[in-house]
Amino acid sequence: MKISRRSWHYRYLNKLDMIYTGGAQNLCTYCQKLIIAVVLIPLAGLIVLTVLLLPFWWWVVGVPLYLAVLVGMVDIVGLYFIWREHRGYRRDSGKLKHKEPSLVVSWLKARKAKICPLVEYTE
């Protein structure tokens, strides 16, 4: 699978120094690192801030706030992926034109087939 070096996920993982440039990397490893960087690291930071910065009596406000932020994050991520899927279909003179599958769709297909293709970084 080809991944552009200009994509947001490549640049984000590169900033976090999570891109392995020494050799081949497969799609499953790339997506696992992306999930860790996009979901788990911010979630862990939110948990640490909630536990350390809020006094005990703030748990009445902190827990609902934490849950609201968590639900909001899940909603935003879900809506983003739905938007990405639907923008792949373009109307071109009355015919539907389908774009190349997104990173998430390719990853899900690879996991189902239990074969993870190698990742090639392109300009």
ABEGO torsion letter per residue (X at the ends): XBBBAABAAAAAAAAAGABBAABBBBAAAAAAAAAAAAAAAAAAAAAAAAAAABBAAAAAAAAAAAAAAAAAAAAAAAAAAAAAAAAABBBBGGBBBBBBBBAAAAAAAAAAAGBBBBBBBBX
